[in-house]
Amino acid sequence: MKTAISTLAIAVLATTTVACSKGESLKAAAPPQASISEADASKLADATVDVWKSMDAAKIKALYAPSVEAYDFAAPTLSSNRAEFDKRQDMFASAKLDGATQVERKIQVLSPDVFVMSGTWKMTSSTTPKNNGDVRCTDVFQKDADGSWPIVNEHCSMVPKSA
């Protein structure tokens, strides 16, 4: 009986050791997930700013994920739903802020599928100068299943006037 229990214990121990070793070798063999480079993230960020400057409401709305969470620089609260968010993008496009001069910008690659663009822009309108102003924004881009990089979170605010 002792021999049967010992044999069973050895078999269980051997199976466990092989299973653990196999799991470790699978982890080691898994290729690392390719990360977006800071240069590629910068190109995507540049393309985003170009779309903002286009004042094309449909293209602007297409930059954002369906479930985007956003603070708009001209609204005091988060959008309550996508329809409200889209209405705010229509208002942004109608402001004719067709000039955006980058004052500062920082790109942070957080993971292979997420990067953040933070920056300040001097926004100008060639047709409605009263809309000119400085805006700072933080945008979180997340790669989706089809390889696109929509904005999933945005926080924009007017730059405070210096004292």
Legacy VTK file of the C-alpha trace (Angstrom):
# vtk DataFile Version 3.0
C-alpha trace
ASCII
DATASET POLYDATA
POINTS 163 float
0.000 0.000 0.000
2.838 2.374 0.894
4.386 1.693 -2.481
1.148 2.519 -4.314
0.755 5.812 -2.415
4.399 6.700 -3.018
4.061 5.904 -6.713
0.885 7.998 -6.920
2.564 10.914 -5.110
5.555 10.751 -7.452
3.265 10.674 -10.499
1.260 13.696 -9.267
4.457 15.602 -8.466
5.961 14.795 -11.860
2.778 15.815 -13.693
2.590 19.090 -11.765
6.242 19.866 -12.465
5.851 19.175 -16.188
2.650 21.259 -16.367
4.293 24.191 -14.584
7.388 23.971 -16.772
5.226 23.797 -19.898
3.320 26.933 -18.800
6.563 28.812 -18.216
7.936 27.774 -21.604
4.696 28.933 -23.292
5.033 32.318 -21.589
8.643 32.570 -22.701
7.757 31.530 -26.264
4.915 34.049 -26.646
6.086 36.921 -28.847
6.007 40.338 -27.187
3.169 42.555 -28.349
4.429 45.226 -30.741
4.214 48.693 -29.246
3.460 51.873 -31.114
6.555 54.019 -31.375
6.559 57.593 -30.139
7.223 58.689 -33.731
4.154 56.812 -35.035
2.028 58.145 -32.163
3.215 61.661 -33.098
2.135 61.095 -36.713
-1.322 60.003 -35.550
-1.515 63.039 -33.255
-0.507 65.352 -36.141
-3.200 63.819 -38.347
-5.758 64.361 -35.567
-4.866 68.057 -35.292
-5.165 68.368 -39.084
-8.708 66.952 -38.904
-9.600 69.366 -36.090
-8.359 72.258 -38.262
-10.422 71.016 -41.221
-13.625 72.120 -39.446
-15.360 69.127 -41.068
-17.790 67.994 -38.356
-18.200 64.466 -39.748
-14.434 63.900 -39.893
-13.991 65.377 -36.418
-16.638 63.057 -34.938
-15.014 60.072 -36.670
-11.838 60.638 -34.620
-13.616 59.491 -31.466
-14.600 56.055 -30.141
-18.360 55.417 -29.893
-18.109 55.411 -26.088
-15.794 58.430 -25.751
-15.790 60.319 -22.450
-15.001 63.989 -22.964
-14.835 67.387 -21.322
-15.249 69.995 -24.036
-13.525 73.345 -23.520
-16.817 75.163 -24.146
-19.052 73.037 -21.886
-19.000 72.723 -18.072
-19.869 68.999 -17.881
-19.111 65.668 -19.481
-21.259 64.736 -22.451
-24.122 62.595 -21.176
-24.291 60.487 -24.356
-22.875 60.259 -27.868
-25.614 62.443 -29.382
-24.689 65.280 -27.020
-20.988 64.740 -27.744
-21.671 64.908 -31.486
-23.676 68.124 -31.046
-20.680 69.665 -29.256
-18.431 68.663 -32.169
-20.866 70.340 -34.556
-20.578 73.523 -32.454
-16.770 73.255 -32.509
-16.778 72.941 -36.308
-19.130 75.914 -36.638
-16.716 78.071 -34.583
-14.421 78.019 -37.644
-11.258 77.529 -35.592
-9.280 76.656 -38.708
-5.891 77.638 -37.307
-4.128 75.659 -34.606
-0.609 76.605 -33.617
0.939 74.084 -31.279
2.441 75.808 -28.247
3.563 72.626 -26.518
2.879 68.913 -26.827
3.860 65.711 -25.074
3.261 62.162 -26.344
3.277 59.331 -23.816
3.139 55.710 -25.000
1.460 53.867 -22.111
1.120 50.397 -23.635
1.162 48.729 -27.049
-2.474 49.822 -27.518
-2.672 53.159 -25.681
-0.973 56.519 -25.990
-1.726 60.001 -24.671
-1.310 63.366 -26.364
-1.265 66.390 -24.055
-0.723 69.876 -25.315
-1.635 73.500 -25.667
-2.767 75.120 -28.909
-3.403 78.698 -29.937
-6.690 78.375 -31.828
-7.577 81.033 -34.390
-10.462 81.598 -36.757
-9.905 83.166 -40.141
-13.614 84.116 -40.324
-14.622 84.681 -36.695
-11.732 86.267 -34.718
-13.869 86.535 -31.549
-13.486 82.733 -31.284
-9.684 82.939 -30.997
-8.184 81.540 -27.817
-5.719 79.192 -26.192
-6.850 75.632 -25.446
-5.132 72.782 -23.658
-6.193 69.204 -24.231
-5.333 65.716 -23.148
-6.460 62.969 -25.512
-6.186 59.235 -24.877
-5.935 57.104 -28.030
-6.628 53.358 -27.864
-6.057 50.915 -30.706
-9.257 49.074 -31.590
-9.858 45.654 -33.147
-9.522 46.928 -36.730
-6.209 48.700 -36.025
-7.627 52.245 -35.855
-6.655 54.616 -33.048
-9.823 56.437 -31.913
-9.798 58.896 -29.034
-11.442 57.207 -26.029
-11.056 60.056 -23.538
-10.564 63.796 -23.980
-10.288 66.682 -21.563
-10.014 70.172 -23.047
-10.098 73.483 -21.241
-9.323 77.101 -21.911
-5.880 78.167 -20.738
-6.277 80.439 -17.694
-5.335 84.059 -18.238
-2.036 84.911 -16.570
-2.209 87.297 -13.635
LINES 1 164
163 0 1 2 3 4 5 6 7 8 9 10 11 12 13 14 15 16 17 18 19 20 21 22 23 24 25 26 27 28 29 30 31 32 33 34 35 36 37 38 39 40 41 42 43 44 45 46 47 48 49 50 51 52 53 54 55 56 57 58 59 60 61 62 63 64 65 66 67 68 69 70 71 72 73 74 75 76 77 78 79 80 81 82 83 84 85 86 87 88 89 90 91 92 93 94 95 96 97 98 99 100 101 102 103 104 105 106 107 108 109 110 111 112 113 114 115 116 117 118 119 120 121 122 123 124 125 126 127 128 129 130 131 132 133 134 135 136 137 138 139 140 141 142 143 144 145 146 147 148 149 150 151 152 153 154 155 156 157 158 159 160 161 162
